[in-house]
C-alpha cells in the first residue's frame, strides 16, 4: 500500500472556491489551511498551516482572469512539494490560456503551449472541465502530466432534462459539438447558427428559420461566456424571429465587464452556468463529475489511471 493512502488527502484553495467544500466531503478529504497576505511592496506571503508530508495534496483553483493568480498558485504548488507532499494535483474547473492555440500572425506567442509547459512543471496531474480544445485533440497535446477532461455537457443535460418544450440553440458551428450532445441526451431539438467575428466585440450571428418552434422556449448553449457579444447577438436574432422566451446556459461564465447584467436586461429570462467559475448564475453543479476524475488521476480510492483524455 502506498503510505500516502493511509493519510486523508488534503484540499487547498487560494480563493475559497465554492467547489472546495463539496469536493472535500465527497473525497473524504481534509481541508488544508493557508495563511496569505501581501507585503507593502505587493509581493505575496504564503504559509501552509497544516502538515502535508506523505499526503496527496489537491489544489482547487479559479483560473478566470488568471494573471494576478498564477504566481501565488505556483508558490503554493511548489511549497507543497518542498514540504513533502506525496503528490500535488491541480483541479482547475476552468482552464485558462487555451484560445491562443496557433500563431495567427507572425511574432505572436502561442500562449496555450507556453502556459501548459509552465504549469506542467509544478503539478503531478490536472483535472479540468471542458477546456477549449479547438485545434488540439486532447490536453496531452500540450500538457506533459496525466490529465482528465470532464465533460460539463453532462451537467447541462441533467439541468435541461426535466424542462419541457425547449429548442436548444448553438450560436456557431464551434458550439455544435456541445449542443448536439446535450440535445441527444436530453431529447430536445436543436439548431446551429452561423457567426462572423470581426473583432473581440464585433460579432454577427445568423440563425436558420425558426418558424416551426414559436411555441418553444429557446435555450442558447455555449461553452464560455466572456465578452458576451456572441450570446447577445444570438439573443437578438432569436427574438427577431418571434420567440419571446429565451434562456442561456453555459459551462463557464467569465462575464467580462459585468455583461451578465446586460444580457438579463436585454431579455434573457434565465442565465445559468456551471459552478466552474464562482458567480451568482451558478446553478449547475459539476461536483459529481469532478470526483471520479480526481480519483482517477490521484489514485485516491484505488482508482489511479493514466489520465490524458
N, C-alpha and C positions, 0 to 999 in steps of 0.2 A: 504493500500500500504506500502510495506517495505520502510522506509526512504532512504535506500541506492539506491532505484530505482529512486529517484529524483535527484541523482548525476550521472554524467557520470562515467563509470568505468575507472580506471587508469591502464595503462600498463607500466611495468618496465622491463628492461633487464640490466644485468651487463656487457654484452658483445656486445651490439648493434646488436642483432640477426637480420638478414635480414627480418625475418617474422614480426618483430615488427611493422613497418610502415604499411604494408598492413592489418595486423590484427587490428591495431588501426583505420584504415579507415573503414573497414567492420563492426567493432563493435561499431562505433560511440564513440570511447573511447578517452581519453586524454592521451598523452604521459607523463609519470612521469619522473621527473628528479632526478638524483642521483649525489652525489659527492663521489668519491672514490679515495683512494691513498694508498700507502704502507708506513708505518713508516720505519725509517732506520733499525729497527730490523726485518723487514719483516712482521710485523703484519698489519692487514687491518684496515683502517679508512673508515667509511661509514656514509653518511648523506643522508636522504631522504629530498630533497629540495622542496617539494610540500606538502600542507596539504592533509592528506589521511583519516582523521576521517569521518566515515559514507559512505565511498566509497567502492565498490567492487574493490579489487586490484588483478591484474593478472601479474604474473612474467613469462616471456618467457626466457628459459634457454637453452643454448647449453651444454649438459652433455657428449659430447665426450671428452675423456681424462679428466676424472672428478675430480681427486684427489685434484688438486690445486683450483678447483672451488667450492667445496662443502661448506667449511667454510664461504666464503663470501656470498654464496647463503643462507645459514641458517641464517646468521646475517641479511640479507635483509628481509627474510620471518618473522623472529621474531620481527624485528623493525617495520614492517608494522602492525603487530598485536598489539604491545605495543602502537603505535600511534593512535589506534582506528579504523583501517580498519574494515568495515562491514564483509568482508570475504577476505581470501587470497588464491588464487588458483595458481597452477603451470602448465604451458604449457611447457612440455619437449618433443619436437618433436622426439628426440632420447633419450630413457630411458636407462641409463647405469646400470651396475651390474645386468644383467638378466641371464647371461650364466651359472654362478655357481649356479645351481638350485638343487643340491643334494650333499651329502658328498661322492664324488667318492672314496676317500681314507680316512682312519682313521685319525682324527685330523684336517681335512680341515674345513675352515669356509664356511658356506653356505651364501655367501655374498649377494645373491639376497634377502633373507629373512631379513638379518641384515640391509641392505640398505633401504628396504621397511619400516621396523619398524622405522628406524631413520627418514626418510623423512615424514612419515605419521603423526608424532607428530608436524610437523611445517606447515602443509597445510590443507586447508579445502576440496580441490578436486584436481584431477590430470587429465590432458589430454595428451595423447602421441600417436605416430604413430607406428603401428606395432612393439610392444615390442617383445622380444624373448621369447614367451610363449611356450617353448618346453615341459617341464614337468608340467607346470601349466595350468589349464583350463582357468583361467582369472586372471586379475590383483587383483581381490578381494580375491584370494587365499593368497596373501601376503600383500596387501595394505589395510589399515583399513579406508580409506576415499573414498568417491564416486570417481569413475574413469571412463574414456571413452577411449577405444582403437579405434583410427581412422585407417581405412584400406588404406594404401598407394597404394595398388594394384589398387584402383580406379583411382588414378592419373597416374599410369603406363599405365593402359588401355587407358586412354584418349590420352596419348602421342603416343601410338602404333596404335591406330585405323585407322588413315589416312595414315599409311605406308603400302605398298603392298609387296607381295611375301616374307614373313618372315617365319622363323622357330624359335620358342621360345625354349630355352634350359634351363632346370634346372640342375645344376651340381650334385645334390644329392637328395636323397629321401626326405630330410627335406624341400627342396625348392619346392617340388611338390604342396604343399598347396597354394603357391603364383602363381606359373607358370600356374597351371590348371585353376585358377580363371581368370587370365589375358587372357589366350588362349580362354576360353569360351566366355568372354565378347568382345574380340577384333576380334574373328573369325580366328585366326591364328593357325596352327598345332603346337604341342609341343612334345618334347621328354625329358626324365629324365635320367641323368647319375647315375653312382654309384661311391661313393667317399670312399676312405680308408685314414684315417688320422693316421699318425704315430707320429706326433708331431705338434707344433704350425705352423711350416713352412715346414713340410714334408707331402705332400698330393699327392695322386694318383687319377685321375679321369678317368673313363672308360665310353664311350658313346656307345649306340646302333648303328647299321648300318645306316648311313645317305645317302646311295646311291640314295635314291629317292628324295633327297632335294638339289641336287647340284646346281640348278638354283635359290635357295633362299638365302637371307641374314639371317645369324644366329644371334639371339639376346640372349645372356646369361643373365638370370634374377636371382637375388638373393636378400635377404633382406638386408644384411650388407656386405660391403667390408672392411675388416680390414687389415690383412696381405696381402691380395690379392692373396694368393697362390692357393686357390680354383679356382678363375677366371682364373688365369694364366695357370693352368694345364688344365682347361676346354677349354680354347682358343687353346692351343697346340693340344688337342685331336680333336677339330673341324677341324683345319687346316690340320691335318694329314689325314683326310678323304676327303680332296679336296675342302672344302668350303673356299673361299678366303675372302669373305665379312663377317666380324664378328663385331657386336656391343655388348655393355654390358649396361644394365640398372639395377640400384639398388635403393632401398628405402633410405638406409643410407650409405653414403660414409665416412668412417673414414680415410682410406688410410694411414696406418702406414708407416713410413719411405719413404714417397713420392712414394708409389707403383703405384699411378696413372700414373706417368711418365713412369714407367717400362711397365705397361700394354699397353700404347699407342705406346711405342717403339717396343713392341712385336707383333704388328699387328692389334690391335683393330682399326676399322675405326671410331668409336664413343664411348664415355663413358659418360653416362648420369645418374644423381642422382636426387632424390627429394631434395628440399631445407630444409630438416630437420637439416642437419649439414652444416654450411656455407662452400662452396667450389666452385672452378671455374667450376666444372662439373654440378652445379645446373641448370637444365633446365626444371624440372618438379615441378610445384607449388602445394603445399598442402594447401594453404590458404583457398580455398573454402571448404575443408574437415574439417579444424580445427574450422571454425567459428560456425557451428551448434553444434559441440561438446562442445565448450566453453560456448555457450548459454545454453546448456542443463545442464551443471554442475553448472554454476554460477547463473542461473536464470535471466541473462541479457536478456531483451526482453520477459520475462514471460515464458521462456521455461525450467524452472528448473525441473530436474528429478533426479532419484536415481543414475544414472551412473552405475559403476561396470559392465562393459562389457569386 
